[in-house]
Amino acid sequence: MARTIGVIGIGHVGVTTSFNIVTKGLADTLVIIDNKPGWAEAERLDLADSLGGLSTYTEIVANDYSRLRDADVVIFSGGDISVIQNGDRNSEIKSTKAAIDDAAPQLAASGFHGVLIDISNPCDVAVTYWQQQLNLNRNQIIGTGTALDTYRMRRAVAAAMHVNVADVRGFNLGEHGESQFTAWSTVRVNNDPITDLPDFNMKDLNEAARLGGWQIFSAKHYTNFGIATIACEMAGAVMSDAHRIFPCSSYDDDYGVSIGHPTMIGRGGVISHPAMRLTSDEVQKYAHSATTIKENLAKLQALG
């Protein structure tokens, strides 16, 4: 069966994700959808121009929801990042809700039954809202969550400790927003607990990890490469049934909301949630983050 990925919302992130899918040969068919007149077709042609230089081939389809019926994965990146105020991702609640309300009925009508990966912000709120809009198992609807925050933490730690980023392990958890936090009890550098290292400065590293995205956003007014890479990694994990763990946004039964925490991903979406062995302080931060997400979800639902 042909491998099919859909990308809904072809802005900076959506098109970067689409380019990665094509150049990495992740799909046999890529369906790109955008409601701006002529936009998806223009990007389809631009992406098609790259095919002559690649060792793989991808059929690229524009604005055809019916082709998503048998898609393995749909990546949703709709919304309007330009409405963000003071670095608050929750400024996008109204525009993201409108984008989901537009896409959800069309996606449902297509007969889509694969895995939905949300990129749009506020990510955890959007994932929970998607779970309410589609007649799919919650395990089939996930978001990139704190995977990007984790990447930024690893980058900051690697730079501070003068090691390769591949040798830094651990998780950022909670909301993909201001209440996210680094679970330092999970972080290892060259397999040593970071808290045991003599040059570990929690305050400085917390700030470096938290502000990494805003340094980019303040200059570019969007971020795209890191998040697109994560979306493609998650999509690949679904399509290959990789049983790979991501700190992504998925439903937490204990808190009744989707939130960034370690999640094993495979063909059907969520396979399991590895146990989190957090400190009491980290548990409190996680609970606070869940409460923040619930409060912002209530704001979205109040929009009617």
Disulfide bonds with the S-S distance in Angstrom:
none
